[in-house]
Amino acid sequence: MRLLAAQYLLVAIACLPGSSCAPASDQAKSSSNCRRTQVAILGAGVAGITAAQTLSNASITDFLIIDRNDYIGGRVKHTTFGNNHQGSPYVVELGANWIQGLGSAGGPENPIWTMGKKYGLNNTSSNYDSILTYDETGEKNYTHLLDEWADKYEVAEDNAGRILSENLQDTNARAGFSLAGWKPRKNMHAQAVEWWSWDWETAYPPEASSFEFGIAGSNLTFNQFSDQNNFVWDQRGFNTFVIGEASTFLSSTHDPRLLLDTVVRGVNYSDHGVTVELEDGSCIEADHAICTFSLGVLQNEVVNFQPRLPLWKREAIELFQMGTYTKVFMQFNETFWDPNTQYFLYADPTTRGYYPVWQSLSTPGFLEGSNIIFATVVGSESYRIEQQSDQKTKDECLAVLKAMFPNITIPEVEAFTYPRWSQEEWAFGSYSNWPTGMTLEKHQNLRANVNRLWFAGEATSAEYFGFLHGAWFEGQNVAMRITSLLKGDKNPNRNATSGFMKHYDPLHGTTSIKEYNLENGWPVSSFLDYAANE
C-alpha cells in the first residue's frame, strides 16, 4: 500500500556509470554526458507524483523524479511530536492537513478524498459549529457575528458571481465585503470572525485578495464536491496516499527513476529539450521537463533558468501570491480547555490575526487524550514568528492562553514545535492565493509551458489554487499533454489536455489610448508628454 516509510535516504546517481557531466557552458556541445530520459519531473509532491503516474498509465515509463527532500510528499509533510501514554511520539502535520470538499451523491468526488479512502487515512470531519469565542478578558460570546458574516457573505457571493458572469472589473475582497454590508472596522471581535472565515483559508487578508476569484475558487471546491472538510490525523502521515500512489509505478524507494536528496540548481530549456543541472555538478537531459516547484521557489529565483524566463511568465509569477500558514503545536500534561470543543477563537485587543484560532487534538475523534492543542497564524504573523526563537513564540502563546483562561493555572509546556515555511528554500511558503489584478489570462501565463519546460502545482490551477486537489489535477493535465506530444499526436491541440498550452503576450488593459482624455481626467497633452519622455 505504501513505499514502506515516509522518510527516505537515497543516494542519487545523476550521471550514467563511468561518465561525467559537462559544465553548463559545454552541455550544448556535449549533452551525451548527461543522464538521458524522456521526461524529468522536478519535485516529488502531489503534482509530480501524479504527473509520473499519468505518464506510467500511458505506458511512458522513461522518466526521472527529482526532489531535494528525503521523502515523497513535498508540502504534505509531518513530524513526530510529544509522547502518548506509552511513551511513543505522536505524528502531526506541519503542512497540508485537510481533505477539503469530499464529494456528494451523484456528483464528482475530490480525488484526494478518493485516495484517502483507498489508503484508509484516519480523518475526522471538522465541525466549525464546535467553537468557543474569547478575547483578552476570557471567554466572550460573540458567535452572533459568525451568523452575521454568513449572511453578508451570501450577498458577497452573488456580487462576485455577477462580476465573473458579466466580465466586470474585479476588486479586492475588502471592497466586495464592504459593499455587501460587512464592515468590521475597529471591532476586534468582528475582525477575529473575518480572519476565521477568510484569512484562515487564503493566508491573506481581504485587502490583498481578489474578490472575484477568491470567492469563485472557494465555490468551485465546496459547491462542486461538498462543503465538508476532513482533518487528517493518521499516525502514518497524510503523505501515506502520495507514497501509496507512487508505489503503483515505482518498484521501491530505490527505483532508479526516483532521485531523492537531489538538489536542482539550473534548468536550461529550448524547443528541442531541457537540461537539468544538479548541485553535485551532474546533469539530466530530457525531451520535456515538468517543474512542480512551489510559487515561492519561483519567486525567490532559487533555480537558475536559462534562458531567462520570458517577461509574460515572470510577470505572472511575481503577481500571484504565495501565502504562509504556520501551525504552532503545544502539548501539556492535561487538557485544561473544554475537551469536547474543536475550536477556540481569540480576538486580540490590538492586533488582528494574533494567535486567533486554537484547535484541540485532544478532542474525541482526533488524538483523544493527547493533551495537544495548536494555534494557527498566517501572512505577516507567520513571517514574524518564523523569524523569532521558539522560546519567544512559546511565551506569546502562553500569554494568550492565560488571557483566554484567566481562572486556570496553565501548566508547563511538555512539547512545543512549529515549522518555518517562509524560510524553507524548497518551499518559501505554504500555498498560493489569487491577488487583485490577476486576470484569468495572466494566470494562464503562470500555467503555460515555455518551449518544452512545463509547470504544474496547486498555484497553476485556476479552479483549485491553494488546494491539494489543484496540484493533482494540474500534474495530470501536464502529463497528458506531454503524452500527446511524445506519442506523435497528429492534432495535439484538438482538446484541452493535448499539446502545448496557450499563453498571452502581450496582455492589454481595459482602457484604450483614446480614453486618456480630459473627460476622464487625463488631458491628451499629459499623455503625449509622458509618451514622448518614454
Buried (B, 14 or more C-beta within 10 A) or exposed (E): EBBEEBEBEBEBEBBBEEEEBBEBEEBEEEBEBBBBBBBBBBBBBBBBBBBBBBBBBBEBEEBBBBBBBBBBBBBBBBBBBBBBEEEEEBBBBBBBBBBBBBBBEEEEBBBBBBBBBEBEBBBBEBBEEBBBBBBBEEBBEBBEBBEBBEEBBEBBBEBBBEBBEEEEEBBBBBBBBBBBEBEBEEBBBBBBBBBBBBBBBBBBBBEBBBBBBBBBBBBBBBBBBBEBBBBBBBBBBBBBBBBBBBBEBBEEBEBEBBBBBBBBBBBBBBEEBBBBBBEBBBBBBBBBBBBBBBBBBBBBEBBEBBEEBBEBBBBBBEBBBBBBBBBBBBBBEEBBBBBEBBBBBBBBEEEBBBBBBBBBBBBEBBBEBBBBBBBBBBBBBBBBBBEEEEEEBBEBBBEBBEBBBEEEEBEEBBBBBBBBBBEBEBBBBBBBBBBBEBBEBBBBBBBBBBBBBBBBBBBBBBBBBBBBBBBBBBBBBBBBBBBBBBEEBEEBEEEEEBBBBEBBEEBEEEEEEEEBEEEEEBEEEEBEEEEEEE
